[in-house]
């Protein structure tokens, strides 16, 4: 969890060092590449992008493979997204399961 965003990430961001270098004004608090998701999403939201555009732009920034589930404190929404196509879900009654 970072800055009001929880991310479950399966994959690897291969350009994480370049992205941290690009966004030096943001303090890194872990060694996890997954930390970039909430950081980048918030950068785009703070620039005025809507939530969907912020997530699209985040995926455009990263290189590598990523399947993510994202929860937000400020939005009543769960986002599932992937750039490799290996994200599956099932909803039955009030149950919702997803896997990558």
CNS distance restraints for C-alpha pairs under 8 A (distance, minus, plus):
assign (resid   1 and name CA) (resid   5 and name CA) 5.55 0.50 0.50
assign (resid   1 and name CA) (resid   6 and name CA) 4.31 0.50 0.50
assign (resid   1 and name CA) (resid   7 and name CA) 6.60 0.50 0.50
assign (resid   2 and name CA) (resid   6 and name CA) 6.54 0.50 0.50
assign (resid   2 and name CA) (resid  35 and name CA) 7.42 0.50 0.50
assign (resid   2 and name CA) (resid  38 and name CA) 6.25 0.50 0.50
assign (resid   2 and name CA) (resid  39 and name CA) 7.69 0.50 0.50
assign (resid   3 and name CA) (resid  38 and name CA) 6.99 0.50 0.50
assign (resid   3 and name CA) (resid  39 and name CA) 7.80 0.50 0.50
assign (resid   3 and name CA) (resid  42 and name CA) 7.90 0.50 0.50
assign (resid   4 and name CA) (resid  72 and name CA) 5.91 0.50 0.50
assign (resid   4 and name CA) (resid  73 and name CA) 5.10 0.50 0.50
assign (resid   4 and name CA) (resid  74 and name CA) 7.27 0.50 0.50
assign (resid   5 and name CA) (resid  38 and name CA) 5.78 0.50 0.50
assign (resid   5 and name CA) (resid  70 and name CA) 6.93 0.50 0.50
assign (resid   5 and name CA) (resid  71 and name CA) 5.79 0.50 0.50
assign (resid   5 and name CA) (resid  72 and name CA) 4.69 0.50 0.50
assign (resid   5 and name CA) (resid  73 and name CA) 6.37 0.50 0.50
assign (resid   6 and name CA) (resid  38 and name CA) 7.48 0.50 0.50
assign (resid   6 and name CA) (resid  70 and name CA) 5.66 0.50 0.50
assign (resid   6 and name CA) (resid  71 and name CA) 5.09 0.50 0.50
assign (resid   6 and name CA) (resid  72 and name CA) 6.42 0.50 0.50
assign (resid   7 and name CA) (resid  34 and name CA) 7.33 0.50 0.50
assign (resid   7 and name CA) (resid  37 and name CA) 7.18 0.50 0.50
assign (resid   7 and name CA) (resid  38 and name CA) 7.23 0.50 0.50
assign (resid   7 and name CA) (resid  68 and name CA) 6.57 0.50 0.50
assign (resid   7 and name CA) (resid  69 and name CA) 5.76 0.50 0.50
assign (resid   7 and name CA) (resid  70 and name CA) 4.64 0.50 0.50
assign (resid   7 and name CA) (resid  71 and name CA) 6.60 0.50 0.50
assign (resid   8 and name CA) (resid  34 and name CA) 7.91 0.50 0.50
assign (resid   8 and name CA) (resid  68 and name CA) 5.45 0.50 0.50
assign (resid   8 and name CA) (resid  69 and name CA) 5.13 0.50 0.50
assign (resid   8 and name CA) (resid  70 and name CA) 6.53 0.50 0.50
assign (resid   9 and name CA) (resid  34 and name CA) 6.15 0.50 0.50
assign (resid   9 and name CA) (resid  66 and name CA) 6.53 0.50 0.50
assign (resid   9 and name CA) (resid  67 and name CA) 5.82 0.50 0.50
assign (resid   9 and name CA) (resid  68 and name CA) 4.54 0.50 0.50
assign (resid   9 and name CA) (resid  69 and name CA) 6.74 0.50 0.50
assign (resid  10 and name CA) (resid  65 and name CA) 7.95 0.50 0.50
assign (resid  10 and name CA) (resid  66 and name CA) 5.78 0.50 0.50
assign (resid  10 and name CA) (resid  67 and name CA) 5.26 0.50 0.50
assign (resid  10 and name CA) (resid  68 and name CA) 6.38 0.50 0.50
assign (resid  10 and name CA) (resid 100 and name CA) 6.91 0.50 0.50
assign (resid  11 and name CA) (resid  64 and name CA) 7.48 0.50 0.50
assign (resid  11 and name CA) (resid  65 and name CA) 4.98 0.50 0.50
assign (resid  11 and name CA) (resid  66 and name CA) 4.58 0.50 0.50
assign (resid  11 and name CA) (resid  67 and name CA) 6.43 0.50 0.50
assign (resid  12 and name CA) (resid  33 and name CA) 6.97 0.50 0.50
assign (resid  12 and name CA) (resid  34 and name CA) 7.94 0.50 0.50
assign (resid  12 and name CA) (resid  64 and name CA) 5.69 0.50 0.50
assign (resid  12 and name CA) (resid  65 and name CA) 5.40 0.50 0.50
assign (resid  12 and name CA) (resid  66 and name CA) 6.27 0.50 0.50
assign (resid  13 and name CA) (resid  33 and name CA) 6.00 0.50 0.50
assign (resid  13 and name CA) (resid  34 and name CA) 7.59 0.50 0.50
assign (resid  13 and name CA) (resid  62 and name CA) 6.22 0.50 0.50
assign (resid  13 and name CA) (resid  63 and name CA) 5.65 0.50 0.50
assign (resid  13 and name CA) (resid  64 and name CA) 4.79 0.50 0.50
assign (resid  13 and name CA) (resid  65 and name CA) 6.39 0.50 0.50
assign (resid  13 and name CA) (resid  66 and name CA) 7.21 0.50 0.50
assign (resid  14 and name CA) (resid  62 and name CA) 7.58 0.50 0.50
assign (resid  14 and name CA) (resid  63 and name CA) 5.51 0.50 0.50
assign (resid  14 and name CA) (resid  64 and name CA) 5.07 0.50 0.50
assign (resid  15 and name CA) (resid  19 and name CA) 6.32 0.50 0.50
assign (resid  15 and name CA) (resid  62 and name CA) 6.48 0.50 0.50
assign (resid  15 and name CA) (resid  63 and name CA) 5.63 0.50 0.50
assign (resid  15 and name CA) (resid  64 and name CA) 7.44 0.50 0.50
assign (resid  16 and name CA) (resid  20 and name CA) 6.19 0.50 0.50
assign (resid  16 and name CA) (resid  33 and name CA) 6.13 0.50 0.50
assign (resid  16 and name CA) (resid  36 and name CA) 7.50 0.50 0.50
assign (resid  16 and name CA) (resid  62 and name CA) 7.53 0.50 0.50
assign (resid  17 and name CA) (resid  21 and name CA) 6.14 0.50 0.50
assign (resid  18 and name CA) (resid  22 and name CA) 6.09 0.50 0.50
assign (resid  19 and name CA) (resid  23 and name CA) 6.20 0.50 0.50
assign (resid  19 and name CA) (resid  61 and name CA) 7.89 0.50 0.50
assign (resid  19 and name CA) (resid  62 and name CA) 7.87 0.50 0.50
assign (resid  20 and name CA) (resid  24 and name CA) 5.90 0.50 0.50
assign (resid  20 and name CA) (resid  26 and name CA) 7.82 0.50 0.50
assign (resid  20 and name CA) (resid  28 and name CA) 7.75 0.50 0.50
assign (resid  26 and name CA) (resid  39 and name CA) 7.79 0.50 0.50
assign (resid  28 and name CA) (resid  35 and name CA) 7.90 0.50 0.50
assign (resid  30 and name CA) (resid  35 and name CA) 7.09 0.50 0.50
assign (resid  35 and name CA) (resid  39 and name CA) 6.60 0.50 0.50
assign (resid  36 and name CA) (resid  40 and name CA) 5.83 0.50 0.50
assign (resid  37 and name CA) (resid  41 and name CA) 6.03 0.50 0.50
assign (resid  37 and name CA) (resid  58 and name CA) 6.90 0.50 0.50
assign (resid  38 and name CA) (resid  42 and name CA) 5.99 0.50 0.50
assign (resid  39 and name CA) (resid  43 and name CA) 6.25 0.50 0.50
assign (resid  40 and name CA) (resid  44 and name CA) 6.38 0.50 0.50
assign (resid  40 and name CA) (resid  54 and name CA) 7.83 0.50 0.50
assign (resid  40 and name CA) (resid  58 and name CA) 5.69 0.50 0.50
assign (resid  41 and name CA) (resid  45 and name CA) 6.15 0.50 0.50
assign (resid  41 and name CA) (resid  51 and name CA) 7.92 0.50 0.50
assign (resid  41 and name CA) (resid  54 and name CA) 5.28 0.50 0.50
assign (resid  41 and name CA) (resid  55 and name CA) 5.92 0.50 0.50
assign (resid  41 and name CA) (resid  57 and name CA) 7.94 0.50 0.50
assign (resid  41 and name CA) (resid  58 and name CA) 6.02 0.50 0.50
assign (resid  42 and name CA) (resid  46 and name CA) 5.89 0.50 0.50
assign (resid  42 and name CA) (resid  54 and name CA) 7.68 0.50 0.50
assign (resid  43 and name CA) (resid  47 and name CA) 6.39 0.50 0.50
assign (resid  44 and name CA) (resid  48 and name CA) 6.65 0.50 0.50
assign (resid  44 and name CA) (resid  49 and name CA) 5.62 0.50 0.50
assign (resid  44 and name CA) (resid  53 and name CA) 7.99 0.50 0.50
assign (resid  44 and name CA) (resid  54 and name CA) 5.04 0.50 0.50
assign (resid  44 and name CA) (resid  57 and name CA) 7.48 0.50 0.50
assign (resid  44 and name CA) (resid  58 and name CA) 7.92 0.50 0.50
assign (resid  45 and name CA) (resid  49 and name CA) 4.90 0.50 0.50
assign (resid  45 and name CA) (resid  50 and name CA) 6.26 0.50 0.50
assign (resid  45 and name CA) (resid  51 and name CA) 6.68 0.50 0.50
assign (resid  45 and name CA) (resid  54 and name CA) 5.92 0.50 0.50
assign (resid  49 and name CA) (resid  53 and name CA) 5.87 0.50 0.50
assign (resid  49 and name CA) (resid  54 and name CA) 5.69 0.50 0.50
assign (resid  50 and name CA) (resid  54 and name CA) 6.07 0.50 0.50
assign (resid  51 and name CA) (resid  55 and name CA) 6.33 0.50 0.50
assign (resid  52 and name CA) (resid  56 and name CA) 6.21 0.50 0.50
assign (resid  53 and name CA) (resid  57 and name CA) 6.01 0.50 0.50
assign (resid  54 and name CA) (resid  58 and name CA) 6.10 0.50 0.50
assign (resid  55 and name CA) (resid  59 and name CA) 6.30 0.50 0.50
assign (resid  56 and name CA) (resid  60 and name CA) 6.25 0.50 0.50
assign (resid  57 and name CA) (resid  61 and name CA) 6.25 0.50 0.50
assign (resid  58 and name CA) (resid  62 and name CA) 6.51 0.50 0.50
assign (resid  59 and name CA) (resid  63 and name CA) 7.92 0.50 0.50
assign (resid  59 and name CA) (resid  83 and name CA) 7.49 0.50 0.50
assign (resid  65 and name CA) (resid  82 and name CA) 7.95 0.50 0.50
assign (resid  65 and name CA) (resid  83 and name CA) 6.33 0.50 0.50
assign (resid  65 and name CA) (resid  84 and name CA) 6.22 0.50 0.50
assign (resid  66 and name CA) (resid  82 and name CA) 5.62 0.50 0.50
assign (resid  66 and name CA) (resid  83 and name CA) 5.84 0.50 0.50
assign (resid  66 and name CA) (resid  84 and name CA) 6.79 0.50 0.50
assign (resid  67 and name CA) (resid  80 and name CA) 7.55 0.50 0.50
assign (resid  67 and name CA) (resid  81 and name CA) 5.75 0.50 0.50
assign (resid  67 and name CA) (resid  82 and name CA) 4.10 0.50 0.50
assign (resid  67 and name CA) (resid  83 and name CA) 6.58 0.50 0.50
assign (resid  67 and name CA) (resid  84 and name CA) 7.12 0.50 0.50
assign (resid  67 and name CA) (resid  85 and name CA) 7.88 0.50 0.50
assign (resid  67 and name CA) (resid  86 and name CA) 7.04 0.50 0.50
assign (resid  67 and name CA) (resid  87 and name CA) 6.42 0.50 0.50
assign (resid  67 and name CA) (resid 100 and name CA) 6.61 0.50 0.50
assign (resid  68 and name CA) (resid  79 and name CA) 7.81 0.50 0.50
assign (resid  68 and name CA) (resid  80 and name CA) 5.72 0.50 0.50
assign (resid  68 and name CA) (resid  81 and name CA) 5.37 0.50 0.50
assign (resid  68 and name CA) (resid  82 and name CA) 6.23 0.50 0.50
assign (resid  69 and name CA) (resid  78 and name CA) 6.86 0.50 0.50
assign (resid  69 and name CA) (resid  79 and name CA) 5.60 0.50 0.50
assign (resid  69 and name CA) (resid  80 and name CA) 4.58 0.50 0.50
assign (resid  69 and name CA) (resid  81 and name CA) 6.65 0.50 0.50
assign (resid  70 and name CA) (resid  78 and name CA) 5.73 0.50 0.50
assign (resid  70 and name CA) (resid  79 and name CA) 5.01 0.50 0.50
assign (resid  70 and name CA) (resid  80 and name CA) 6.50 0.50 0.50
assign (resid  71 and name CA) (resid  75 and name CA) 7.87 0.50 0.50
assign (resid  71 and name CA) (resid  77 and name CA) 6.48 0.50 0.50
assign (resid  71 and name CA) (resid  78 and name CA) 5.09 0.50 0.50
assign (resid  71 and name CA) (resid  79 and name CA) 6.70 0.50 0.50
assign (resid  72 and name CA) (resid  76 and name CA) 6.99 0.50 0.50
assign (resid  72 and name CA) (resid  77 and name CA) 6.87 0.50 0.50
assign (resid  72 and name CA) (resid  78 and name CA) 7.47 0.50 0.50
assign (resid  80 and name CA) (resid  87 and name CA) 7.81 0.50 0.50
assign (resid  81 and name CA) (resid  87 and name CA) 7.49 0.50 0.50
assign (resid  82 and name CA) (resid  86 and name CA) 6.94 0.50 0.50
assign (resid  82 and name CA) (resid  87 and name CA) 6.51 0.50 0.50
assign (resid  86 and name CA) (resid 100 and name CA) 5.43 0.50 0.50
assign (resid  87 and name CA) (resid  98 and name CA) 7.13 0.50 0.50
assign (resid  87 and name CA) (resid  99 and name CA) 5.88 0.50 0.50
assign (resid  87 and name CA) (resid 100 and name CA) 4.53 0.50 0.50
assign (resid  88 and name CA) (resid  98 and name CA) 5.49 0.50 0.50
assign (resid  88 and name CA) (resid  99 and name CA) 5.38 0.50 0.50
assign (resid  88 and name CA) (resid 100 and name CA) 6.29 0.50 0.50
assign (resid  89 and name CA) (resid  96 and name CA) 7.18 0.50 0.50
assign (resid  89 and name CA) (resid  97 and name CA) 5.48 0.50 0.50
assign (resid  89 and name CA) (resid  98 and name CA) 4.07 0.50 0.50
assign (resid  89 and name CA) (resid  99 and name CA) 6.39 0.50 0.50
assign (resid  90 and name CA) (resid  96 and name CA) 5.79 0.50 0.50
assign (resid  90 and name CA) (resid  97 and name CA) 5.42 0.50 0.50
assign (resid  90 and name CA) (resid  98 and name CA) 6.51 0.50 0.50
assign (resid  91 and name CA) (resid  95 and name CA) 5.64 0.50 0.50
assign (resid  91 and name CA) (resid  96 and name CA) 4.42 0.50 0.50
assign (resid  91 and name CA) (resid  97 and name CA) 6.55 0.50 0.50
assign (resid  92 and name CA) (resid  96 and name CA) 6.51 0.50 0.50
